[in-house]
Amino acid sequence: QVQLVESGGGLVQAGGSLRLSCAASGDIFSINVMGWYRQAPGNQRELVATITSSGSTSYTPSVKGRFTISRDNAKNSLFLQMNSLKPEDTAVYYCNGYIRTSTRWIDTWGQGTQVTVSS
């Protein structure tokens, strides 16, 4: 099996920065698209940013110019650099990856990491 583990969340003041990390482990042959999602209380989970295995990125408009997604394919890791944070960025952030194991493809989620931005 495979798993994704996020880290780097925490409490920060508005205007501050945080860097989220996500490490994939297990029976990994390759990882296709990876992404960060977030879910605020009472809201649906929403896409924040994605990155392909070749490095092509996309962002939801509300974070464009403030967040940067990146990955290290050699280490099966995903990152999200978040700058100029706003209170509305407060949410649980989840890592997602479409992972190929030795037998099949698995759409995999991490357990989430809390990001809280105070005003």
KAKAGI-V556191 format. One record per residue. N is the residue number from 0. OMEGA is omega in whole degrees, -180 to 180 (NA if undefined). Layout:
# KAKAGI-V556191
[[N/OMEGA] [N/OMEGA]]
This chain:
# KAKAGI-V556191
[[0/180] [1/175] [2/176] [3/-179] [4/179] [5/174] [6/175] [7/178] [8/179] [9/-180] [10/-179] [11/177] [12/177] [13/-177] [14/-179] [15/-177] [16/172] [17/176] [18/177] [19/176] [20/178] [21/-179] [22/177] [23/179] [24/180] [25/-177] [26/-174] [27/173] [28/176] [29/178] [30/-180] [31/-179] [32/172] [33/-178] [34/173] [35/176] [36/176] [37/179] [38/176] [39/-180] [40/179] [41/-179] [42/173] [43/176] [44/-179] [45/178] [46/177] [47/-178] [48/176] [49/177] [50/178] [51/180] [52/179] [53/174] [54/177] [55/-174] [56/172] [57/-176] [58/170] [59/-173] [60/-175] [61/-179] [62/-177] [63/-178] [64/179] [65/-178] [66/175] [67/177] [68/178] [69/180] [70/174] [71/-175] [72/-179] [73/-178] [74/-180] [75/-176] [76/-180] [77/-178] [78/173] [79/175] [80/-176] [81/179] [82/179] [83/-176] [84/-180] [85/178] [86/180] [87/173] [88/179] [89/-177] [90/166] [91/-178] [92/-177] [93/175] [94/178] [95/177] [96/176] [97/-166] [98/175] [99/175] [100/179] [101/-175] [102/-174] [103/174] [104/-180] [105/173] [106/-167] [107/178] [108/171] [109/-176] [110/178] [111/175] [112/-175] [113/171] [114/179] [115/-180] [116/-179] [117/-178] [118/NA]]
